[in-house]
Amino acid sequence: MTRQPFHLVEYSPWPLTAAFGAMLLTWGMTSWFHLNNLLIMNLGIFVILLTMIQWWRDVIRESTYQGFHTTMVMFSMRWGMILFIISEIMFFFAFFWAFFQSSLAPTMELGCIWPPSGTLPLNPFAIPLLNTAVLLASGVSVTWAHHALMENNLMSFMYALMITIYLGFYFTFLQMMEYMETEFTISDSVFGSVFFVATGFHGLHVIIGSTFLFICFMRGLLNQYSIKHHFGFEAAAWYWHFVDVIWIFLYFNIYWWGS
């Protein structure tokens, strides 16, 4: 058998179950919108969550216990994560394009002004400013965790990671309170649509990132990270910094300038 630095993955059912769960989720959301039926959507969410747990278990086993994640494999995974983040940047770029297309040249239907006539935007110096401080502080703490791990200081790593996770879920709670206080809805002209879609998808990314970091925290408790092998946390930290940067653009453009 010829030794080579790449990992030839074995057959796995999880891509198939993930696709099936995504189909159920899409079908279920349509059923929820038109028939007010949550059964299929909940089933899709359950299948996706089950797939995530099983797939992550397999990847952790391959990297931690079987030693399949060689230097070359980790190099490829880093580039894969970079390309994934670039695709996420393009995703949010579409929302910013829609926002500036409408705000820089508001049409007669919007009253030729921005925000549109009759729309009362949120105060950017209230909850949005607090959320900005919370998310920037979480960026500092996740960087602290990364440096602690590089210095093999596992205690500081766990403390910093715990603070980051707490701040992430606190951000989500504050955004939920913000949505409850808004005096406009997603159906209130293009302002409401762009606001809730852009901030809502960002909030979803915060929840995903917080879950990502929580998995890293659990792996830290099991002592599965070392100075040389910690790409799982590194990818989570990159993702979290991406979430931070997108929020800064959202705050200054949609919350502050857009109001």
Salt bridges, closest charged atoms under 4 A:
ASP58 OD1 - ARG57 NH2 2.85
ASP58 OD1 - ARG61 NH2 2.75
GLU88 OE1 - HIS205 NE2 2.26
GLU234 OE1 - ARG78 NH2 2.78
